[in-house]
Amino acid sequence: MSKEISLVIAIVVLVALLGIFLITFVAYRKTPLPKGCENLKADDEKCAACSNTECAFAKKEEEK
Amino acid sequence: MNIFISFVLAIISSMLIDNVVLSRFYGICPFLGVSRKVNSSLGMGIAVVFVIILATLICWPLYNYVLVPAGIAFMDTVAYILVIASIVQLVGLFIKKYSPSLYKSLGIYLPLITTNCAVLGVAQSNTDQGLTFLNSIANAMGTSIGFLLIIVTFSCIRVRLESSNTPKAFKGLPIALICAALMAIALVGLQGLFSGIKL
């Protein structure tokens, strides 16, 4: 197989992976939350153990 | 027979001797974050086992049969992250739909399996070390079962620590971290376990 064809196949595979990710992402978001899980929050003690400042939950806490 | 023995030894080695949490220090966030209850740590451990093994089954052929022949092996991390994120969304979707109690206990920490460096670390190390497909699966199984074993053991210890009479300054995370250090020291004692075995 020539290099060009391999490259095209690889790009198609990567785009397909991106497509699968987007489909699963949308499906996850659209699945309704189970009862009693509407207001789940990050646990302060749990988050204190983690040094990741880029985490979405850490940023939410900072905004408050 | 030798293949079977080396497969089992590779699993035990990556499970205990080269443990992903206590020797390589990957996946510390869920190790500390989801280890207060045995049920939630078991759920998180099983989810991570599923994600690591499935990610290895997909990432190894993807690297060796698609990325390397195309000359874009440098795109491996991007491809692995897409694979891992998709698997985690699928696992999350199933837990959300069919196990509300597990969803409640794992809660917001479920999508964080995507950023669990143990998952990406296994996929990356399989290809970086040039392991065969069988050895990659052994490595994935050993690493993920090692993660499950350690997180469940640690949660059992933490449950007992909650009711124990620890000094005020050590309550909570400090004593938990001391226990984790002692567990790591215990695993160091297993090094050289298979050094005498000739295959």
Contacts between the chains, C-beta under 8 A, distances in Angstrom:
chain1	res1	chain2	res2	distance
A	1	B	69	7.0
A	3	B	70	7.4
A	3	B	71	6.4
A	6	B	66	7.9
A	6	B	69	4.5
A	6	B	70	4.0
A	6	B	71	7.3
A	7	B	70	4.7
A	7	B	71	6.9
A	7	B	72	7.0
A	9	B	66	6.5
A	9	B	70	6.7
A	10	B	66	5.2
A	10	B	67	6.0
A	10	B	69	7.8
A	10	B	70	3.6
A	10	B	72	5.5
A	10	B	75	7.7
A	11	B	70	8.0
A	13	B	62	7.1
A	13	B	66	5.2
A	13	B	79	7.9
A	14	B	75	6.9
A	14	B	78	7.4
A	14	B	79	6.2
A	14	B	82	7.4
A	17	B	79	6.4
A	17	B	82	4.2
A	17	B	83	6.4
A	17	B	86	7.1
A	18	B	82	6.1
A	20	B	82	7.7
A	20	B	86	5.0
A	21	B	82	5.2
A	21	B	85	5.4
A	21	B	86	4.6
A	21	B	89	7.2
A	24	B	85	8.0
A	24	B	86	4.9
A	24	B	89	3.7
A	24	B	90	5.4
A	24	B	93	7.0
A	25	B	85	7.8
A	25	B	89	5.5
A	27	B	89	7.3
A	27	B	93	5.8
A	28	B	89	4.5
A	28	B	92	5.4
A	28	B	93	4.9
A	28	B	96	7.2
A	31	B	93	5.5
A	31	B	96	5.0
A	31	B	97	5.8
A	33	B	96	7.2
A	34	B	96	6.6
A	34	B	100	3.2
A	34	B	103	5.5
A	34	B	104	6.9
A	35	B	100	6.9
A	36	B	100	7.4
A	36	B	104	6.2
A	37	B	100	6.8
A	37	B	103	5.9
A	37	B	104	5.2
A	37	B	107	7.2
A	40	B	104	7.4
A	40	B	107	4.3
A	40	B	108	5.4
A	41	B	108	7.4
A	42	B	108	5.9
A	43	B	33	7.7
A	45	B	172	6.3
A	45	B	173	6.9
A	46	B	32	7.1
A	46	B	33	4.3
A	46	B	34	7.7
A	46	B	36	7.7
A	46	B	109	7.7
A	47	B	33	7.5
A	48	B	173	7.2
A	49	B	29	7.6
A	49	B	32	4.1
A	49	B	33	6.5
A	49	B	173	5.7
A	50	B	28	8.0
A	50	B	29	4.9
A	50	B	32	7.2
A	50	B	33	6.5
A	52	B	29	6.9
A	52	B	115	7.7
A	55	B	112	7.8
A	55	B	115	7.9
A	57	B	108	6.2
